[in-house]
């Protein structure tokens, strides 16, 4: 069941860019979509946390503010970069670029946490970088901003992962997720009040945002945490590579995106290196 949960989670995450593109086609702007997405997701998680019985005390004081800041300062900007990118470039291209974040996580852990990677891990990083370079090289003229936004999302997500590893285990996965989503909702709500970005103009756009909130956020994260508790983080990281596969498939099948040979080669190099990297990193920490 753990394997099934991770695969469901990865598939749900993989549909997120598609939901975003539908919302954009029906009048929404990235910041408007994100404000509604995080509002719905945080509301659902707060309701679930209130009815969920647990013997663990809720975070308070410094820990509560740290988790809230992870959402407002860590996750919210990363989501903004990600969805600005999806607005500008193909989903398949954006997904592969974003999936270079494990490279940055390993490098950040090496620099800031003194976790020196092994030679085989460094080899995987090199292959992933080559794959990302091949993929990014397929961007069309005028779309370089989309590539930069997605690399920004990858880098920001790296910081989020490194910082969250220090505090999430204290409060627990579900409670931490709830606080993070509330923080992201407050941050994007504040931006919405200042910028007034567009929201969907019809029911189809609103349905896409609802799907992004429930399927692409609450259910995907819930299934991921449930799966990790059963199969462990190493296997979960490998199984989660279904996410970019689903995103690329949706881009090709639903949005008629063109996949060149170089882009396929780049995608294969990134996905294989990330999967092997997860196994090597797990082995090196035993």
C-alpha positions in Angstrom: 0.0 0.0 0.0 2.9 2.3 0.6 4.0 2.0 -3.0 0.5 2.6 -4.2 0.2 5.7 -2.0 3.4 7.2 -3.3 2.4 6.5 -6.9 -1.0 8.2 -6.4 0.7 11.1 -4.8 3.2 11.5 -7.6 0.4 11.3 -10.2 -1.6 13.9 -8.4 1.4 16.3 -8.1 2.0 15.7 -11.8 -1.4 17.0 -12.7 -0.9 20.3 -11.0 0.7 22.2 -14.0 -2.3 21.0 -16.1 -4.8 22.4 -13.6 -2.8 25.7 -13.6 -2.8 25.9 -17.4 -6.6 25.4 -17.5 -7.1 28.2 -14.9 -4.8 30.5 -17.0 -6.9 29.8 -20.1 -10.0 30.8 -18.3 -8.9 34.2 -17.0 -6.7 33.5 -14.0 -3.2 34.9 -13.3 -0.6 32.9 -11.3 -0.9 35.0 -8.1 -4.7 34.9 -8.2 -4.7 31.2 -8.7 -2.2 30.6 -5.9 -4.1 32.8 -3.4 -7.3 30.7 -4.0 -5.4 27.4 -4.1 -3.7 27.9 -0.7 -6.9 29.4 0.9 -8.9 26.3 0.0 -6.0 23.9 0.9 -5.4 25.5 4.3 -9.1 25.6 5.1 -9.4 21.8 4.4 -6.3 21.0 6.4 -7.4 23.1 9.4 -10.8 21.4 9.4 -9.2 18.0 9.2 -6.7 18.9 12.0 -9.6 20.0 14.3 -11.5 16.8 13.9 -8.4 14.6 13.8 -7.6 13.0 17.2 -4.0 13.0 18.2 -2.2 12.8 21.5 0.6 15.1 20.3 0.5 18.7 21.5 0.1 21.3 18.8 3.1 23.5 18.1 3.2 26.8 19.9 5.6 29.7 20.4 8.8 29.7 18.3 8.1 26.3 16.6 4.6 27.5 15.5 6.1 30.7 14.0 8.9 28.7 12.3 6.4 26.4 10.6 4.3 29.4 9.6 7.4 31.2 8.2 8.2 28.0 6.2 4.9 28.5 4.4 4.9 32.3 4.1 8.6 32.8 3.2 9.7 29.3 2.0 6.9 27.6 0.2 4.9 30.6 -1.1 7.7 32.2 -3.2 8.7 28.8 -4.6 5.1 28.2 -5.7 5.0 31.7 -7.3 8.1 31.1 -9.3 6.8 27.6 -10.4 3.5 28.9 -11.6 4.9 31.9 -13.4 7.2 29.5 -15.3 4.3 27.1 -16.2 2.5 30.2 -17.6 5.5 30.9 -20.0 7.0 27.6 -21.1 5.9 24.0 -21.9 4.9 21.9 -18.9 7.3 19.2 -20.0 10.2 21.6 -20.1 9.3 23.3 -16.8 9.0 20.0 -15.0 12.4 18.7 -16.0 14.1 21.9 -15.0 12.3 21.9 -11.6 13.4 18.3 -11.0 17.0 19.4 -10.7 16.3 20.5 -7.1 17.8 17.3 -5.7 21.1 18.5 -7.1 20.8 21.8 -5.3 19.7 20.0 -2.1 22.8 17.8 -2.1 25.0 20.8 -2.7 23.3 22.9 0.0 23.7 20.0 2.5 27.3 19.8 1.6 28.0 23.5 2.0 25.7 24.3 5.0 25.3 21.0 6.8 28.7 19.6 6.1 27.2 16.4 4.5 29.9 15.5 2.1 28.5 13.6 -0.9 30.2 10.4 -2.2 31.9 10.2 -5.6 28.9 8.2 -7.0 26.5 10.9 -5.7 28.5 13.6 -7.4 28.5 11.5 -10.6 24.7 11.4 -10.5 24.6 15.2 -10.0 26.8 15.7 -13.0 24.5 13.6 -15.2 21.4 15.5 -13.9 23.0 18.8 -14.7 23.8 17.6 -18.3 20.2 16.4 -18.7 18.9 19.7 -17.5 21.2 21.6 -19.8 20.0 19.6 -22.8 16.4 20.1 -21.8 16.7 23.9 -21.2 18.6 24.2 -24.5 15.3 23.4 -26.2 13.5 26.6 -25.0 12.2 28.8 -27.7 13.2 32.4 -28.1 11.3 34.8 -25.8 10.7 32.1 -23.1 14.0 32.5 -21.2 12.1 34.1 -18.3 10.1 30.9 -17.9 13.4 28.9 -17.6 14.8 31.4 -15.1 11.6 31.3 -13.0 11.7 27.5 -12.8 15.4 27.5 -11.8 14.4 30.1 -9.2 11.6 27.7 -8.0 14.1 24.8 -7.8 16.6 26.9 -5.8 14.0 28.3 -3.4 12.6 24.8 -2.9 16.1 23.7 -2.0 16.2 26.2 0.8 12.7 25.2 1.9 13.7 21.5 2.1 17.0 22.2 4.0 15.2 24.5 6.6 12.2 22.3 7.0 14.4 19.3 7.8 15.3 21.1 11.0 11.8 21.6 12.3 9.2 19.4 10.6 10.1 16.2 12.5 9.4 18.0 15.8 5.8 18.8 15.0 5.0 15.9 12.8 4.3 15.8 9.0 0.5 16.5 9.0 0.7 19.3 11.6 3.7 20.9 9.8 1.9 20.7 6.5 -1.1 22.5 8.0 0.9 25.3 9.4 2.9 25.6 6.1 -0.3 25.8 4.0 -1.7 28.5 6.4 1.5 30.5 6.1 1.4 30.2 2.3 -2.3 31.2 2.2 -1.6 34.3 4.4 1.3 35.4 2.2 -0.5 35.0 -1.0 -3.6 36.6 0.5 -1.6 39.7 1.4 -0.2 39.8 -2.1 -3.7 39.5 -3.6 -4.9 42.5 -1.6 -2.0 44.6 -2.9 -1.7 43.5 -6.5 -5.3 42.3 -7.2 -4.4 39.6 -9.7 -7.1 38.1 -11.9 -9.0 35.0 -10.9 -11.0 32.7 -13.2 -13.9 34.2 -15.1 -16.0 31.0 -15.4 -16.8 27.8 -13.7 -14.2 25.8 -15.6 -11.4 27.9 -14.3 -12.7 27.7 -10.7 -13.0 24.0 -11.0 -9.4 23.8 -12.1 -8.3 25.7 -9.1 -10.4 23.5 -6.8 -8.7 20.5 -8.4 -5.3 22.0 -7.8 -6.2 22.6 -4.2 -7.7 19.3 -3.3 -6.1 16.8 -5.8 -2.8 18.6 -6.4 -2.2 19.8 -2.8 -4.1 18.2 0.0 -4.5 14.6 -1.4 -1.1 14.5 -3.1 0.7 15.6 0.1 -1.5 13.4 2.3 -0.8 10.3 0.2 2.9 11.1 0.1 3.2 11.3 3.9 1.1 8.1 4.3 3.4 6.3 1.7 6.6 7.6 3.3 5.5 6.2 6.7 5.3 2.7 5.0 8.1 2.5 2.5 10.6 5.0 3.8 12.1 8.2 2.2 14.6 6.4 -0.1 12.0 4.3 -1.9 9.5 7.2 -1.8 12.0 9.5 -3.6 12.5 6.9 -6.4 8.8 6.2 -6.8 8.0 10.0 -6.9 9.8 10.2 -10.2 6.4 9.3 -11.6 5.4 13.0 -11.0 7.5 14.4 -13.9 6.5 11.5 -16.1 2.8 12.3 -15.6 3.4 16.0 -16.2 5.3 15.4 -19.4 2.6 12.9 -20.6 -0.2 15.5 -19.8 1.7 18.2 -21.7 2.1 16.0 -24.8 -1.4 14.3 -24.7 -3.6 17.1 -23.4 -1.8 20.2 -24.6 -0.2 19.0 -27.8 3.4 20.0 -26.6 6.2 18.8 -28.9 8.9 16.6 -27.4 12.1 16.6 -29.3 14.8 13.9 -29.2 17.1 16.2 -27.2 14.3 17.0 -24.7 13.6 13.3 -24.3 17.3 12.5 -23.7 17.6 15.3 -21.2 14.4 14.2 -19.4 15.7 10.6 -19.3 19.1 11.7 -17.9 17.5 13.8 -15.2 14.9 11.2 -14.1 17.4 8.3 -14.0 20.0 10.3 -12.2 17.5 11.5 -9.6 16.2 8.0 -9.0 19.7 6.6 -8.6 20.8 9.5 -6.5 18.0 8.8 -4.1 19.2 5.2 -3.7 22.8 6.2 -3.3 22.1 9.0 -0.8 20.1 6.5 1.2 22.8 3.9 1.2 25.5 6.5 2.1 23.6 7.6 5.2 23.3 4.0 6.6 
